[in-house]
Amino acid sequence: MKKILIVDDLKSILMTLEAILQKEGYYVSACTNSIDALDRFTIEHFDLMITDAIMPAGANGYTLISTIRSGTRNRDIPIIMLTGKREKADIERALNVGANDYIVKPIDPDLLVAKVKSILHQTESTQSSFATAAVSAHATVALKTDITSISENEIKFTTNYQLTPGQMYRFSSDFFKNFEIESVNARITGCHKDDRATNGFHVAAQFIGLTDSESSKIRVWVRKKLSGV
């Protein structure tokens, strides 16, 4: 059984997270501040940590992540920041200190579970709760790509470069104007060779830090496209 540590000063958030994650079969342990979280790491092993950004007791989520990443024990644990802070600067800060993913509150249970399963490399599909629509649009990720499909959780594209799962990129494309988004951050979750192309690869990447409004706009766009509206 995978073990997840959740850190948030609001007990209502902890109770919600516990209910969602325990329903999926995970063992969940909760802390209300960063200091207790660090203490918990000294006595127990965890496979994933989900932490808020702003907490009491003198240490915020950014400091907690940075402290874990600079240590020797647990420094490679996957970490998701779950917070109400939704500015691009907040997302960049979290990624820079070592967060693997960033989810904006309020909590979307389907999105949370999909990201947790993906990070923990489980075999369950992370797409089961999301409709996906085919698209054709150019994008720039410091390398040329062509977007092939999109859901509120994931983007798929083709490129001539082999990308490594776990790497994070910022995507820019005129296509995102459909959702009033200038650019998005995404983490590579899969890359495989296109047998029909000499140097082509099919790549999947999970969005990082989309707000609930941005996710909603993508969801509406996808469903309209699928319905032919």
N, C-alpha and C positions, 0 to 999 in steps of 0.2 A: 504494500500500500504506500503510495506516494504521500509525503508529509509536507504540509504547507504552513509557513508561519505568516500570520497576518498582523499588521501593525497599524493602528489607527486610534486616535484619542476619543472618537465617538463610538460608544458602545452599540448604538443602533447600526452603524456601518459594520462593526465586527459581527453582530448577530446576523445581518443580511449575508455577509460573506460566508460565515459558517454554514448557514442554511443552504446556500447555493453549492458550495464546494463539497460539503458532506453528502449532499444528494448525489453527487457524481462519484462518490466512493473515496474521497480523499480524507486523510487524517488532518485535522486543522487545529493549530494552537494559536492563541491570540495574546497580543500585548497592546497596551495603551500608550507606550512611549518608546523612544529609541534605546534608552538605557536598559530597560527590561528586555528588549529584543536582543541586544548584544549579550546580556547575561544568559538568555535562553540558548544562544548559540554555543555557549561553553559547556552545556550539559546535554544538548540534544542535537541530532542531525536532521537537517531539513533539505528537501529537494527543490523548494521554491519559496521565495519571500514576496509578499505583496505589501507595500507600505504607502502610507499617506505622505504628503510633502510637509505640511505644517503640523507640528505636534508640540506639546508642552515638555517640561523637564529639561530644557536647555539644549536639545539636539533635534534638528528637523530631519525629514526623510533624506534630503540631499546629503547631509552629514553622515547619516547612518549608512547610506550606500557607499560613500567615499571611504568610510572607516572599514567596512567589510572588504572592499576592493583592495585596500592597502595592507590588509592582514595576510596571514598565511593560511589559516584555517577558514574554510567556507568562502574564500575569495572568489571562487568560480561559480557560486550558486546563482541560478537565474533569478532576476529581480524584476518585478513589475511595479511601477509607481502608479498608484490609483489615487487621483486627487481632483479637486474642483478647480485647480489652477489650469487655465486653458490657453494662455498666451504661448506663442511660438517660442519665446525666450525661455519660458519655464520648461517646455519640452526639450529644447536644446540643452538646457542646464542639466536635466535629469540624464539624458543620454551621455553627456560629457563626463558625468561622475561615475557612470557605469551601469545605468539601468538598461535592461534588455528590451523593455517595452513600456508604454505609457498609455494609461487609460483615463479618460476624463469622466468624472462623476456628472450626473447620477449614474449609478451602476446599471448597465445593460447585461442581464444574466447570460444571454446567448453569446454576446461578444466576449465577456469575461471568460466563460468556459472554453470557447474556441481558442482564445489566446493561451490559456493555461495548458490546454491539451497540446497545442502546437509547441510551446516552449518545453514541455516535459517529454516531447517526442513520443506521444502515445499514438497508437495505430488508428484510433477513431478519427473519422473525417472531421476537419474543422470547418467544412463548408455546409454541413447538413442543415443549418438553420438559416442559411443565406441564399437568396436568389442571385443568380449570376447571369449577366447579359453580355453577349459578344459585342465588341467595339473594334474600331479601326482608327487609331490615332497615333501620331508621333509623340515621343517623349524624350527628354534629355536627363540622364543621370550621370553626368560626366562621361557618358558613353552613349552611343546611339541605340535606341530601343524602339520597338513598335508595340504599343499596348494591344492586347488581343481580347481581354475580358476584364470585368470589374465587378466586385460586390462591395458591400459596406465594410467587409472585413479584409479583402484581399484584392490585389491587382496581379494580372498575368501579362507577360510580354515576351517578345522574342528579341534576341540580341546575338551578335557574333562573338561575344565574350563569355567564357565560362565563369560564373559567379559562385562564391562559396556560401552555403547556408549559414546564417548567423550574421552576415555582414549587413550593415545598414546604409541606406542611400536616401538622398533627397531627390524626388521626382518633380520635374517641371514640365508642363504641357498645356497647350491651349485648350485641350480637352477638359481640363479641370475647371475651366470657366463655367461649365455646365452646373457646377456645384458652388460657384463663387469661392473657389479655392485657388490660390496662386501656386502652391507647391505642397507636396506631402512627403512625410518620412515613412519609410517602409523597411522591414527586415526580410532578407532573403530566406525563404523556407524550403525552396527546392529548385534544382537546376538539372535538366537532362538534355542530352544531345538530340537534335532533330535529324533523324536518319535520312530525311528527304533533302537536307541542305548540307553542303560541304562544311561550313563553319558555323552553323546555326545552333542556338540553344533555346529551349523553352524554360522560362523562369517564373516562379511564383513568389510573391512577396506580401507580407502582412502589414497593413497600415499600422502606424504608431502615432498615437496622440490625436486622432481625429476627435473633434467635439461631437456631442450628441446631435447638434444641428447639422454638422457636415455629414455625419453618418446617415441622418434622416434624409438629407437631400439626395445622397447617392441611392439610398433604398427606394425613394420615390421614383427617381430617374430609371433605375433598373426595372422596376415593376411596370412603369409606363411603356418601356421599350419591349418588354416581354408580352405585354397585352396589345401591342401594335398601335398604341395611342400616339 
